[in-house]
Amino acid sequence: MTFDSTTMRLMGGVPGQQLFLYRTADAAASVGASGYFNNAIAEYNLSSGDIVLAVSGFGVLPVLDALVVSVNATTATTSPLA
């Protein structure tokens, strides 16, 4: 599946320090893949340093991941929050 902007919510902050909540039936590996959040760059002003709390596998076997975003031009990559 792909990113669905209707299930992403901005919880607060400013660019580079925003916190988002996102839920999807997609697998955690898909959500964490490079490029998954590309459309959120324009739709939500997603930028490097933002954090996405992603509930993947929603409705099946949900998993919560805290992901830190890195944006390079039009590509968003994420890494687990350590």
C-alpha positions, 0 to 999 in steps of 0.5 A, spaced: 500 500 500 501 507 499 501 513 504 494 515 505 494 522 508 487 522 511 490 517 516 495 522 518 494 528 523 499 533 526 499 533 533 503 540 534 510 543 533 513 547 528 517 545 521 523 540 524 520 539 530 513 537 528 509 531 531 505 527 527 500 521 528 499 516 522 496 509 522 495 504 516 494 497 515 501 497 511 506 493 514 511 496 519 517 495 513 513 498 508 512 505 512 519 505 514 521 504 507 525 510 504 520 514 500 513 512 503 512 519 506 514 523 500 507 526 499 507 528 506 513 533 504 508 537 500 501 536 504 504 536 511 510 540 510 514 534 513 521 536 514 528 533 517 527 532 524 520 531 525 517 525 528 512 520 526 508 516 531 506 510 526 501 505 528 502 500 522 498 493 521 492 497 524 486 492 524 490 486 524 497 486 528 498 493 530 505 496 531 507 502 534 514 505 531 517 512 533 520 515 526 525 521 525 524 524 518 530 526 514 528 530 507 532 531 501 529 535 496 523 531 494 525 524 498 523 523 505 526 517 509 525 515 516 529 512 521 527 509 528 527 514 534 533 511 538 
